[in-house]
């Protein structure tokens, strides 16, 4: 054989020898050896150069021996596992180590550690790839009896004799975690599912609006957005199923859609677009009304902005905002707190006149005026008729003093007028008397009669005011109560710019004794009176001075009735002179 062929033969055999493989394992389909194949290609080799083939019986015997030994060892493990009186090493019920414990010891350990285990063992709730929340076994109402926990650990190596050996061996190398048969309290799990649903809820956003106290050029609108909520019934079913299957992997949740209610801009425009109104006194209830902001905005522009905005986004709507001067909270603290002005007059005259003054004063007592409201005295006291309780009393009618129902009510209106002047209120309508009154300074009275002779004033403050009348003896006091915002005060100054004296007129009458005089009409001097309203700051600094009124009082002559004098008696005729006696002689 040539050296090349010999080398080829060695190369073909060396791999088989290195790998320890038998000739039969590498024989061809026809039972040929590689050597035969090579030799066949080069015709036949000489006999003395052919390789000698021997079966390697010790290798097969070794393999079978090892396999038998392994089987016997595994069988021994299975028997050992099945015969063991303890839980296999490395066996945990969740994370409670039960390895090496007897059933009694395992039950005791479970009783000791179950509560803490239930608190620390959690199940995650997911939606897609997002983790929404976690819930503990305790919160779900899950628990396991000690016997169930021990059975779960015990059965790892004792339940199946053929697998027991494998788990016994595996437990020496790694931990084996099992779960017991769980018991679930349905009521607790139902409450848990409901709470989780509420906690993980993504609430829907209804369209809304709000005002920023610092802004006067706009307000904010929130666009409606839908929300989602976990279905509590489905969640309860999923959690229960996971426990029954011993699967504490994350639980996927399904959502219920929650629709957000869009903001009705038309209704909002109608609701809030108005002038700002301060809190006021509610005359019907005696309480206070809520203040209201004044808002004005372009509805078309607002709708366009809202349509372009993303759901849930808050955007600004341009608007003009006017805020009330007085809020309800502020008004509650200062309502009728201060005396704005007060005046007292002395009431005299007939019984009917005094009663009329009392009735009129009672009619306007505790009359309330909110800011901007006006008060008509004639409306306040009502018709001065007998049906309303008024009495006949002296009154001026056509320049004459006559008894008329309601005579004297002008003293109440005049006292009220002076109080409103001192309160620095706005006078709308005022008339002076025909003749200068005696119970109040000239120029500071206010007469009333039938329309249009009325006294009207307006509450020009930012707070409600109240008329309060009181009667002490024969003194009538009228007070204006309200809220002072500064320490200013008013003084009234009057000056007589013209004076018109009256004349005394005697009128002879037949029904008086001759020369007897009786005053038929009291006299009044006429005046032109200017009244000035001076407003001072608390430190006495003059703030303003205004001519309040010009009052023209007429004069009225004094009329005296005089009894006519009797005509003079005619002088008696003189008696005739006596005749002389005749002369005689003697």
Secondary structure, 3 states (H helix, E strand, C coil): CCHHHHHHHHHHHHHHHHCCCCCHHHCCCCCCCHHHHHHHHCCCCCHHHCCCCCCCHHHHHHHHHHHHHHHHHHHHHHHHHHHCCCCCCCEEECCEECCCCCHHHHHHHHHHHHHHHHHHCEEEEEECCEEEEEEEHHHHCEECCHHHHHHHHHHHHHCCHHHHHHHHHHHHHCCEEECCCCEECHHHHHHHHHHHHHHCCECCECCEEECCCCCCCEEEEECCECEEEECHHHHHHHHHHHHHCCCCCCEECCEEEECCCCCCHHHHHHHHEECCECCCECCCCCCECCCECEEECCHHHHHHHHHHCCCCCEEEEECEEECCCCCHHHHHHHCCCEEEEEEEEECCCCHHHHHHHHHHHHHHCCEEECCCCEEEHHHHHCCCCHHHCCCEEEEEECCEEEEEECCCHHHHHHHHHHHHHHCCCEEEECCCCCCCCCCCCCCCCCCCCCCCCCCEEECCCCCCEEEEEEEECCEEEEEEEECCCCCCEEEEEEEEEEEECCCEEEEEECCCCCCCEEEEECCECEEEEEEEEEEECCCCCEEEEEEEEEEEECCECEEEEEECCCCCCCCCCCCCCCCCCCCCCC
